[in-house]
Amino acid sequence: MSRHRFWLLLGGEELQLPFDEFPWFRAATIEQITTVEWPTADHLYWPMLDVDLAVSSIRTPASFPLVSLVPTAERSCAAERAAVGVPAVVSRSHVALVASI
């Protein structure tokens, strides 16, 4: 794990998750990131963060254009949603981890 990303070892494949593309994990603790479930071959779930991601979205994030609306210091989450005309709830299939599953 670094301040810019973390890595996930998934069945022998190493995947990296940059926080710019997977902002749900930026403020997460190591415990929150390493507490992950792998219910199906293309699905990961972080119960402590309530984040569901498709493994395929980690491999090719450009194929999944939706971006999380994480609050910034300049604007609130509501302001970000309003600025792009997005409803209150937005989700994106993405994934990540630090420990081997």
Z-matrix of the N, CA and C atoms (Angstrom, degrees):
N
C 1 1.443
C 2 1.525 1 107.80
N 3 1.323 2 114.79 1 139.98
C 4 1.458 3 120.23 2 174.41
C 5 1.527 4 107.95 3 -129.74
N 6 1.309 5 117.38 4 -179.51
C 7 1.463 6 118.82 5 178.45
C 8 1.524 7 112.21 6 -74.18
N 9 1.338 8 117.42 7 -8.20
C 10 1.461 9 121.43 8 -178.71
C 11 1.527 10 114.25 9 -109.66
N 12 1.325 11 117.04 10 -16.90
C 13 1.467 12 120.04 11 -174.61
C 14 1.520 13 110.91 12 -169.40
N 15 1.345 14 114.84 13 172.28
C 16 1.452 15 119.57 14 168.46
C 17 1.519 16 107.89 15 -139.93
N 18 1.308 17 115.69 16 164.29
C 19 1.456 18 122.10 17 -176.54
C 20 1.514 19 109.79 18 -114.70
N 21 1.320 20 114.65 19 149.21
C 22 1.454 21 122.23 20 178.92
C 23 1.522 22 108.03 21 -126.35
N 24 1.312 23 117.11 22 126.87
C 25 1.458 24 121.59 23 174.20
C 26 1.515 25 106.00 24 -99.54
N 27 1.321 26 115.84 25 111.05
C 28 1.456 27 122.40 26 -174.51
C 29 1.519 28 109.22 27 -120.46
N 30 1.316 29 117.04 28 100.93
C 31 1.460 30 121.35 29 178.71
C 32 1.515 31 113.50 30 57.02
N 33 1.316 32 118.19 31 39.25
C 34 1.459 33 121.99 32 179.49
C 35 1.521 34 114.38 33 90.50
N 36 1.322 35 117.74 34 -9.63
C 37 1.475 36 121.51 35 177.56
C 38 1.523 37 109.09 36 -99.67
N 39 1.332 38 116.39 37 129.17
C 40 1.460 39 120.69 38 178.37
C 41 1.524 40 109.36 39 -94.76
N 42 1.324 41 115.38 40 122.10
C 43 1.457 42 121.84 41 178.80
C 44 1.520 43 108.53 42 -116.64
N 45 1.331 44 116.69 43 141.92
C 46 1.460 45 119.12 44 176.38
C 47 1.515 46 109.03 45 -113.10
N 48 1.323 47 114.42 46 144.53
C 49 1.460 48 121.26 47 -177.94
C 50 1.523 49 109.79 48 -125.16
N 51 1.326 50 116.49 49 95.66
C 52 1.463 51 119.61 50 176.85
C 53 1.536 52 109.90 51 -68.89
N 54 1.314 53 116.84 52 137.13
C 55 1.456 54 120.45 53 -179.13
C 56 1.524 55 112.20 54 -63.73
N 57 1.315 56 118.37 55 -25.81
C 58 1.468 57 120.36 56 176.40
C 59 1.528 58 111.04 57 -63.13
N 60 1.324 59 117.22 58 -33.14
C 61 1.459 60 120.84 59 -179.76
C 62 1.525 61 112.69 60 -96.89
N 63 1.312 62 117.68 61 -20.11
C 64 1.461 63 123.43 62 -179.32
C 65 1.530 64 109.00 63 -129.25
N 66 1.332 65 117.49 64 67.10
C 67 1.464 66 121.93 65 -171.63
C 68 1.522 67 114.89 66 -66.06
N 69 1.315 68 118.15 67 -15.43
C 70 1.465 69 121.11 68 178.92
C 71 1.521 70 112.04 69 -59.44
N 72 1.321 71 117.05 70 -24.49
C 73 1.455 72 121.40 71 -174.64
C 74 1.534 73 113.98 72 -98.38
N 75 1.296 74 117.69 73 -7.21
C 76 1.471 75 121.46 74 -174.16
C 77 1.530 76 112.71 75 -56.01
N 78 1.307 77 118.42 76 -45.40
C 79 1.471 78 121.68 77 -177.15
C 80 1.529 79 112.41 78 -100.11
N 81 1.325 80 116.79 79 6.01
C 82 1.467 81 120.78 80 -177.55
C 83 1.526 82 111.61 81 -73.76
N 84 1.321 83 115.01 82 150.70
C 85 1.463 84 120.43 83 175.38
C 86 1.530 85 109.12 84 -80.30
N 87 1.312 86 116.07 85 165.65
C 88 1.465 87 120.05 86 176.75
C 89 1.524 88 109.61 87 -60.37
N 90 1.331 89 116.65 88 -40.93
C 91 1.468 90 119.42 89 178.36
C 92 1.523 91 111.26 90 -60.13
N 93 1.321 92 118.26 91 -42.80
C 94 1.463 93 121.19 92 179.88
C 95 1.528 94 111.20 93 -64.83
N 96 1.309 95 117.13 94 -39.14
C 97 1.464 96 120.83 95 -179.10
C 98 1.526 97 111.40 96 -72.98
N 99 1.303 98 117.67 97 -37.08
C 100 1.468 99 120.18 98 -176.57
C 101 1.522 100 113.27 99 -85.69
N 102 1.323 101 117.26 100 -7.44
C 103 1.465 102 120.65 101 174.41
C 104 1.519 103 106.77 102 -91.28
N 105 1.321 104 115.20 103 93.70
C 106 1.467 105 120.86 104 -174.33
C 107 1.525 106 109.24 105 -137.27
N 108 1.309 107 115.13 106 146.04
C 109 1.469 108 122.12 107 177.12
C 110 1.521 109 108.38 108 -113.83
N 111 1.327 110 116.06 109 148.75
C 112 1.465 111 122.74 110 -179.48
C 113 1.531 112 107.91 111 -124.01
N 114 1.349 113 117.35 112 74.68
C 115 1.466 114 120.91 113 -173.59
C 116 1.532 115 115.17 114 -68.81
N 117 1.332 116 117.41 115 -31.15
C 118 1.470 117 121.30 116 177.11
C 119 1.524 118 108.53 117 -140.57
N 120 1.318 119 116.33 118 168.88
C 121 1.465 120 121.40 119 -176.25
C 122 1.536 121 112.97 120 -57.74
N 123 1.343 122 118.69 121 -31.46
C 124 1.462 123 120.96 122 -177.56
C 125 1.524 124 112.52 123 -116.36
N 126 1.323 125 117.25 124 27.55
C 127 1.462 126 119.28 125 -176.60
C 128 1.522 127 110.65 126 -141.56
N 129 1.322 128 115.81 127 128.63
C 130 1.459 129 122.37 128 173.73
C 131 1.525 130 108.56 129 -123.36
N 132 1.331 131 115.18 130 147.25
C 133 1.460 132 120.50 131 -178.85
C 134 1.523 133 109.91 132 -137.22
N 135 1.329 134 116.15 133 128.82
C 136 1.458 135 123.52 134 175.85
C 137 1.522 136 107.48 135 -104.85
N 138 1.354 137 117.61 136 96.40
C 139 1.467 138 120.00 137 -175.28
C 140 1.525 139 114.36 138 -63.22
N 141 1.317 140 118.74 139 -33.95
C 142 1.464 141 120.44 140 -179.17
C 143 1.528 142 111.95 141 -71.38
N 144 1.324 143 117.19 142 -19.76
C 145 1.467 144 122.34 143 179.23
C 146 1.527 145 111.90 144 -109.74
N 147 1.325 146 116.99 145 -8.98
C 148 1.462 147 123.52 146 -174.14
C 149 1.529 148 111.04 147 53.49
N 150 1.329 149 115.30 148 49.36
C 151 1.467 150 122.56 149 -179.90
C 152 1.526 151 108.71 150 -116.35
N 153 1.330 152 115.99 151 124.22
C 154 1.464 153 123.85 152 174.32
C 155 1.516 154 107.71 153 -110.90
N 156 1.335 155 117.55 154 130.33
C 157 1.458 156 120.12 155 179.67
C 158 1.519 157 110.82 156 -138.75
N 159 1.302 158 115.77 157 146.58
C 160 1.456 159 121.70 158 173.07
C 161 1.525 160 108.41 159 -86.15
N 162 1.318 161 116.23 160 135.51
C 163 1.459 162 120.80 161 178.87
C 164 1.532 163 109.80 162 -59.32
N 165 1.316 164 116.56 163 -37.28
C 166 1.469 165 120.32 164 179.76
C 167 1.525 166 111.58 165 -60.84
N 168 1.322 167 118.10 166 -28.98
C 169 1.469 168 120.11 167 179.11
C 170 1.522 169 111.96 168 -73.92
N 171 1.314 170 117.13 169 -21.01
C 172 1.462 171 120.22 170 175.30
C 173 1.524 172 109.53 171 -78.48
N 174 1.321 173 114.62 172 -39.96
C 175 1.472 174 119.11 173 -179.82
C 176 1.524 175 111.28 174 -66.64
N 177 1.317 176 117.62 175 -39.52
C 178 1.473 177 122.06 176 -177.33
C 179 1.532 178 110.20 177 -135.42
N 180 1.328 179 117.83 178 72.31
C 181 1.461 180 120.12 179 -177.49
C 182 1.529 181 114.13 180 -59.39
N 183 1.310 182 118.19 181 -26.61
C 184 1.469 183 120.48 182 179.32
C 185 1.526 184 111.80 183 -64.84
N 186 1.312 185 117.25 184 -22.00
C 187 1.466 186 121.22 185 178.49
C 188 1.524 187 112.41 186 -78.07
N 189 1.332 188 116.67 187 -6.95
C 190 1.456 189 122.63 188 -178.16
C 191 1.529 190 107.97 189 -124.74
N 192 1.343 191 117.25 190 83.24
C 193 1.460 192 121.45 191 -168.79
C 194 1.526 193 117.24 192 -71.49
N 195 1.329 194 120.35 193 -15.94
C 196 1.459 195 119.31 194 179.82
C 197 1.516 196 109.98 195 -67.06
N 198 1.317 197 116.35 196 144.12
C 199 1.460 198 122.10 197 -178.79
C 200 1.522 199 108.60 198 -123.90
N 201 1.296 200 116.81 199 140.27
C 202 1.456 201 121.74 200 177.20
C 203 1.520 202 110.15 201 -64.32
N 204 1.299 203 115.60 202 145.59
C 205 1.456 204 120.73 203 177.18
C 206 1.522 205 108.63 204 -100.75
N 207 1.309 206 115.82 205 82.87
C 208 1.455 207 122.46 206 179.76
C 209 1.516 208 108.26 207 -88.39
N 210 1.348 209 118.02 208 133.39
C 211 1.466 210 119.67 209 -179.33
C 212 1.527 211 112.21 210 -58.51
N 213 1.313 212 115.19 211 145.14
C 214 1.460 213 120.76 212 176.60
C 215 1.525 214 108.42 213 -116.43
N 216 1.303 215 116.68 214 171.03
C 217 1.461 216 120.68 215 178.78
C 218 1.530 217 110.75 216 -66.57
N 219 1.335 218 115.95 217 -29.82
C 220 1.464 219 119.73 218 -175.96
C 221 1.529 220 113.13 219 -81.71
N 222 1.352 221 116.02 220 -35.67
C 223 1.462 222 119.09 221 -175.19
C 224 1.522 223 110.33 222 -136.43
N 225 1.305 224 115.84 223 152.11
C 226 1.460 225 120.44 224 176.41
C 227 1.522 226 108.82 225 -80.90
N 228 1.300 227 116.64 226 166.14
C 229 1.459 228 122.43 227 178.13
C 230 1.533 229 109.70 228 -59.51
N 231 1.327 230 116.65 229 -41.93
C 232 1.457 231 120.20 230 -179.93
C 233 1.519 232 110.82 231 -61.80
N 234 1.326 233 116.78 232 -40.41
C 235 1.462 234 120.58 233 179.02
C 236 1.520 235 110.55 234 -65.82
N 237 1.325 236 117.17 235 -39.14
C 238 1.468 237 120.32 236 177.88
C 239 1.522 238 110.61 237 -63.43
N 240 1.335 239 116.67 238 -44.23
C 241 1.472 240 119.74 239 179.54
C 242 1.521 241 110.02 240 -61.37
N 243 1.316 242 115.99 241 -46.35
C 244 1.458 243 120.26 242 -178.98
C 245 1.523 244 111.38 243 -62.99
N 246 1.330 245 116.64 244 -37.33
C 247 1.466 246 121.23 245 -177.88
C 248 1.513 247 112.45 246 -63.72
N 249 1.324 248 117.39 247 -30.30
C 250 1.466 249 119.91 248 -179.04
C 251 1.519 250 112.44 249 -109.91
N 252 1.341 251 116.78 250 4.67
C 253 1.454 252 120.78 251 177.37
C 254 1.521 253 113.64 252 66.64
N 255 1.317 254 117.04 253 39.29
C 256 1.460 255 122.18 254 -177.44
C 257 1.518 256 109.42 255 -106.27
N 258 1.342 257 117.96 256 143.09
C 259 1.459 258 119.97 257 177.01
C 260 1.530 259 111.53 258 -63.66
N 261 1.319 260 116.53 259 169.58
C 262 1.460 261 122.21 260 -174.90
C 263 1.522 262 113.94 261 -59.69
N 264 1.321 263 118.22 262 -32.18
C 265 1.464 264 120.52 263 -177.86
C 266 1.521 265 109.32 264 -111.87
N 267 1.324 266 115.81 265 123.98
C 268 1.461 267 122.09 266 178.59
C 269 1.515 268 107.54 267 -129.07
N 270 1.327 269 116.89 268 137.04
C 271 1.465 270 118.66 269 176.95
C 272 1.512 271 108.85 270 -132.35
N 273 1.322 272 114.84 271 161.64
C 274 1.457 273 121.31 272 179.05
C 275 1.514 274 107.57 273 -148.93
N 276 1.294 275 116.35 274 140.28
C 277 1.453 276 119.29 275 176.90
C 278 1.520 277 108.50 276 -82.61
N 279 1.314 278 115.74 277 115.06
C 280 1.464 279 123.37 278 177.75
C 281 1.517 280 108.63 279 -149.69
N 282 1.306 281 118.87 280 172.86
C 283 1.453 282 120.20 281 -178.60
C 284 1.520 283 115.44 282 -155.11
N 285 1.348 284 117.14 283 165.36
C 286 1.461 285 119.96 284 177.74
C 287 1.514 286 114.62 285 -178.17
N 288 1.354 287 116.96 286 165.06
C 289 1.469 288 123.84 287 173.31
C 290 1.509 289 112.13 288 -178.16
N 291 1.326 290 116.54 289 166.98
C 292 1.457 291 121.34 290 -179.02
C 293 1.514 292 110.84 291 -112.63
N 294 1.302 293 116.30 292 -32.68
C 295 1.467 294 120.49 293 -176.78
C 296 1.522 295 110.89 294 -96.96
N 297 1.295 296 115.54 295 160.05
C 298 1.454 297 121.13 296 177.04
C 299 1.517 298 110.16 297 -72.91
N 300 1.322 299 116.81 298 137.04
C 301 1.468 300 120.86 299 177.75
C 302 1.507 301 107.64 300 -100.13
